Amino acid sequence: MAARAGLTGWLRGAEEIAGAYCAGILNGSPADRDPGASHEMAVAPAFTEKTDEQRAFTEMVRGFVDREIIPQAEHYDHEDEFPEPIVEKMRELDLFGVTIPEEYGGLGLDLTTYAMIVEELSRGWISISGIVNTHFIGSYLLMKFGTDEQKQKYLPRMATGEMRAAFSLSEPEVGSDVQGIKATARKVEDGHYEINGQKMWVTNGLLSGLVFVLVKTDTSADPRWKGMTCFIAEKEPGVSENTGPYAGFTIPPKIKKMGYKGVESTELVFDGYRCPAENILGGEEAGLGQGFVQMMDALEVGRVNVAARGVGIAQRALELALRYSQERKAFGKEIAQHQAIQFKLADMATQVEAARLMTLRAARLKDAGERSDLEAGMAKLFASEAGRFCVEESFRIHGGYGYSKEYEIERLYRDAPLLLIGEGTSEIQRMVIGRKLLQRHKI
């Protein structure tokens, strides 16, 4: 509370200074005014990116990140160990129910506030934001497309983090071409659906309690996307080979990765896994054949989420560069005093600010119920590339020390490339953006 009061005082002081400055310009001598202006310029109200509620939440999360995540991220990254103690504290902070409505035990906040929270978490370690990301997409799918029974069954436990969710599109032979998936589900005599096939690159694949999985229920559908259905596949969290009602659902050992460690990325193997018809997202009558549309809708908000992660890692890279450049000396002075370094810092800061504004605009459009597919794609493309750029520039500023595991930037350098690939590569984003632009401006 003291910190928040201090920040409020600082903001109030800044507003007073700005007001005095504007008053001086508007009421001062002619020499103080713009000689090209024929009329006095109106004074706009003070600009603020965040509401009081958003500021309170982001301050709380930033404090948590500085205390609990940044000091421990190196350990969990090095050991490739799931950060269970950190996740438990995230549960206490209600971070798994940020966007879930209050009636189901969540906080009921909007996408914009969620994006701000994700930026702060990613500033600490993007693996932590990944744990929340797939869970958020699962809850979004339920909130928008789920039946009342599905919402009542899953959302209260998801809001507390007791049950965590994953979602799955990609397969060993299918990445960007989602319509090319080969996993199938067919209805059997007792009314259940039998799922067979493999899935790939599933974050939270092992420790989740349910997976929103896209499979084909009509292999002859034309166009192909009309034959796809999303199933809510339940399983035992942390169990590699499920038995009993979840038999036929296996999670092989986690994939070893260059970065994005600590959180597991896995394959999923379905071999005769039986899923009740009521676990089709939206119910059998309304949800059969609608999986592709549902998943693409979820990816739209997912791209805002990835953009926020790009902003977070870029922000941290900038912070590290600013600190190191003022500590390191070369040629008799701090390297921050060299113009070459200042140019790098300027480019980094500019990209961070631009990426943040694009991300928040896409989120606010979605919250307002307006079309945001184009803006979400732009934000994801720019922010993920900005994350890579800022990390690499910070790495260069650190010089040889940046290559050492003793410095945090080394971890960021391994983590940043993930954002260029996840939930649509930069190349796919450009394709989507180009098509959407032509659709909106068709002549």
FIVEX-297604 format. One line per 8 residues: their letters; for each residue x, y, z of C-alpha. Coordinates in steps of 0.2 Angstrom, whole numbers, m for minus. Layout:
FIVEX-297604
a> X Y Z  ... .
//
This chain:
FIVEX-297604
maaraglt> 0 0 0  14 12 4  22 9 m13  5 12 m21  3 28 m12  20 33 m17  17 30 m35  0 39 m34 .
gwlrgaee> 10 54 m27  23 53 m40  9 53 m54  0 68 m46  16 78 m45  20 74 m64  2 79 m68  5 96 m59 .
iagaycag> 22 99 m68  14 95 m85  m1 107 m81  11 121 m76  21 118 m91  6 119 m102  0 134 m93  16 143 m96 .
ilngspad> 16 139 m114  m2 145 m117  m1 160 m106  17 166 m108  25 178 m120  23 177 m139  42 171 m139  37 156 m129 .
rdpgashe> 24 150 m141  25 141 m158  27 154 m171  17 143 m184  2 141 m173  m13 153 m177  m23 147 m162  m19 141 m145 .
mavapaft> m19 122 m144  m31 113 m132  m24 104 m117  m29 86 m117  m32 77 m101  m18 67 m94  m14 51 m103  m15 35 m93 .
ektdeqra> m12 17 m100  m20 9 m85  m36 10 m74  m33 11 m55  m38 m8 m54  m26 m12 m68  m12 m3 m60  m15 m11 m43 .
ftemvrgf> m15 m29 m51  1 m26 m62  10 m18 m47  5 m34 m36  11 m45 m50  27 m36 m53  31 m37 m35  28 m55 m35 .
vdreiipq> 39 m57 m50  54 m47 m43  53 m57 m26  48 m75 m31  52 m78 m50  67 m68 m56  78 m74 m41  73 m93 m44 .
aehydhed> 71 m93 m63  89 m98 m66  88 m113 m55  73 m120 m62  79 m116 m80  96 m125 m77  87 m140 m69  73 m140 m81 .
efpepive> 62 m143 m66  44 m138 m65  42 m123 m53  29 m130 m41  32 m118 m27  30 m103 m38  14 m111 m46  6 m113 m29 .
kmreldlf> 9 m95 m25  1 m90 m41  m14 m100 m36  m15 m90 m20  m14 m74 m30  m29 m81 m41  m19 m79 m57  m27 m95 m64 .
gvtipeey> m44 m87 m64  m40 m69 m70  m53 m70 m84  m65 m83 m77  m81 m75 m72  m84 m72 m53  m99 m83 m54  m87 m98 m56 .
gglgldlt> m75 m92 m43  m63 m81 m55  m59 m63 m55  m69 m59 m70  m56 m47 m78  m55 m42 m96  m42 m47 m109  m33 m30 m108 .
tyamivee> m29 m33 m89  m24 m51 m92  m12 m45 m106  m4 m33 m94  m2 m47 m81  5 m59 m94  18 m45 m98  24 m44 m80 .
lsrgwisi> 25 m63 m78  35 m64 m95  46 m51 m89  51 m63 m75  52 m79 m85  41 m84 m100  40 m102 m94  29 m95 m80 .
sgivnthf> 18 m86 m92  17 m102 m103  9 m112 m88  m5 m99 m87  m7 m96 m106  m13 m114 m111  m25 m113 m96  m31 m96 m101 .
igsyllmk> m35 m103 m119  m44 m118 m111  m55 m107 m100  m59 m95 m115  m65 m110 m125  m76 m115 m111  m83 m98 m108  m87 m94 m126 .
fgtdeqkq> m92 m111 m133  m95 m123 m118  m112 m129 m112  m119 m124 m95  m115 m141 m89  m97 m140 m95  m94 m123 m87  m101 m129 m71 .
kylprmat> m91 m144 m71  m74 m137 m75  m73 m118 m73  m74 m117 m54  m59 m129 m52  m50 m120 m66  m52 m104 m57  m43 m109 m42 .
gemraafs> m29 m118 m52  m34 m135 m44  m37 m141 m62  m25 m134 m75  m29 m135 m94  m19 m138 m110  m24 m136 m128  m18 m146 m143 .
lsepevgs> m18 m143 m162  m1 m148 m169  5 m165 m173  22 m173 m178  19 m170 m196  7 m155 m195  12 m138 m189  5 m122 m198 .
dvqgikat> m7 m132 m209  m20 m136 m195  m32 m143 m208  m20 m156 m212  m21 m165 m195  m23 m184 m194  m29 m188 m177  m47 m194 m178 .
arkvedgh> m62 m198 m167  m76 m210 m172  m92 m214 m163  m94 m231 m156  m109 m242 m151  m111 m235 m133  m111 m217 m139  m93 m213 m134 .
yeingqkm> m80 m207 m146  m64 m216 m148  m49 m205 m151  m34 m211 m160  m18 m201 m166  m3 m191 m160  m2 m173 m155  14 m163 m152 .
wvtnglls> 21 m148 m143  8 m147 m130  13 m136 m115  6 m142 m99  4 m159 m108  9 m169 m92  2 m159 m77  m14 m153 m84 .
glvfvlvk> m30 m162 m79  m39 m159 m96  m34 m155 m114  m44 m147 m127  m39 m157 m142  m44 m154 m160  m47 m170 m171  m56 m175 m186 .
tdtsadpr> m73 m183 m184  m77 m183 m203  m61 m187 m214  m71 m184 m230  m77 m167 m226  m75 m154 m240  m69 m141 m235  m58 m150 m222 .
wkgmtcfi> m61 m139 m208  m79 m143 m207  m75 m161 m202  m65 m155 m186  m71 m156 m168  m64 m151 m151  m65 m163 m137  m62 m160 m119 .
aekepgvs> m51 m174 m115  m49 m178 m96  m34 m187 m89  m24 m189 m72  m13 m174 m69  6 m180 m69  2 m198 m75  11 m203 m91 .
entgpyag> 1 m219 m94  m17 m217 m90  m28 m231 m84  m47 m234 m80  m58 m222 m88  m44 m213 m96  m35 m228 m103  m28 m225 m120 .
ftippkik> m21 m208 m116  m2 m208 m115  10 m194 m112  28 m199 m118  43 m191 m109  44 m172 m111  53 m165 m126  71 m158 m122 .
kmgykgve> 72 m140 m128  85 m126 m131  75 m114 m120  57 m113 m112  62 m125 m99  54 m129 m82  37 m130 m90  34 m147 m100 .
stelvfdg> 31 m148 m118  25 m165 m123  18 m177 m136  1 m184 m133  m3 m202 m139  m22 m207 m141  m24 m226 m143  m42 m230 m141 .
yrcpaeni> m45 m217 m129  m64 m216 m126  m72 m198 m123  m90 m196 m119  m101 m187 m132  m105 m173 m119  m86 m169 m119  m88 m162 m136 .
lggeeagl> m85 m143 m134  m102 m135 m134  m111 m152 m134  m113 m165 m148  m127 m156 m157  m119 m139 m157  m101 m143 m157  m99 m157 m169 .
gqgfvqmm> m89 m151 m184  m86 m134 m176  m69 m137 m168  m58 m128 m181  m69 m112 m180  m68 m113 m161  m49 m115 m160  m46 m101 m173 .
dalevgrv> m56 m90 m162  m46 m95 m147  m30 m92 m156  m35 m74 m159  m34 m70 m140  m20 m82 m139  m10 m71 m151  m13 m56 m139 .
nvaargvg> m6 m67 m126  9 m71 m135  12 m53 m140  11 m48 m121  24 m61 m118  35 m53 m132  33 m36 m123  38 m44 m106 .
iaqralel> 54 m52 m112  59 m36 m122  56 m26 m107  67 m37 m96  80 m37 m110  80 m18 m110  81 m17 m91  96 m28 m91 .
alrysqer> 105 m18 m105  102 m2 m96  109 m8 m80  124 m17 m88  129 m2 m100  130 9 m85  140 m3 m75  153 m9 m88 .
kafgkeia> 167 3 m93  177 3 m108  189 17 m116  188 26 m99  170 28 m97  153 19 m95  149 10 m111  132 19 m110 .
qhqaiqfk> 141 35 m114  146 28 m131  134 33 m145  134 15 m152  127 9 m136  114 23 m135  108 19 m152  105 1 m147 .
ladmatqv> 96 7 m131  85 19 m141  80 6 m154  76 m6 m140  65 6 m130  56 12 m145  51 m6 m150  46 m10 m133 .
eaarlmtl> 34 5 m132  27 1 m150  24 m17 m146  15 m13 m130  4 m1 m138  m1 m13 m152  m4 m27 m139  m15 m16 m129 .
raarlkda> m25 m10 m144  m28 m28 m150  m34 m33 m132  m45 m17 m130  m53 m20 m147  m58 m38 m142  m64 m32 m125  m75 m19 m134 .
gersdlea> m83 m33 m145  m75 m26 m160  m66 m36 m174  m48 m38 m169  m41 m53 m179  m30 m41 m190  m24 m31 m175  m20 m47 m165 .
gmaklfas> m10 m54 m179  0 m38 m181  3 m37 m162  9 m55 m161  20 m52 m176  28 m36 m171  29 m40 m152  37 m57 m154 .
eagrfcve> 50 m50 m167  53 m35 m155  56 m48 m141  69 m57 m152  77 m40 m157  78 m33 m140  85 m49 m132  99 m50 m146 .
esfrihgg> 103 m31 m144  105 m33 m125  115 m49 m128  127 m39 m139  128 m25 m126  133 m38 m113  147 m44 m125  156 m60 m119 .
ygyskeye> 147 m60 m103  131 m62 m112  137 m79 m117  139 m84 m99  126 m93 m89  130 m81 m75  121 m68 m83  102 m68 m85 .
ierlyrda> 102 m62 m103  109 m79 m108  92 m87 m103  82 m74 m112  93 m77 m128  87 m95 m128  69 m92 m123  65 m78 m135 .
pllligeg> 64 m88 m152  50 m98 m145  38 m83 m148  42 m82 m166  35 m100 m168  21 m103 m155  3 m100 m161  8 m95 m178 .
tseiqrmv> 25 m92 m185  30 m74 m191  28 m80 m209  10 m87 m205  6 m70 m197  11 m61 m212  0 m72 m223  m15 m69 m211 .
igrkllqr> m12 m50 m210  m11 m49 m229  m27 m59 m232  m36 m49 m218  m31 m32 m226  m37 m37 m243  m54 m43 m235  m56 m27 m226 .
hki> m51 m16 m241  m59 m26 m255  m63 m15 m270 .
//
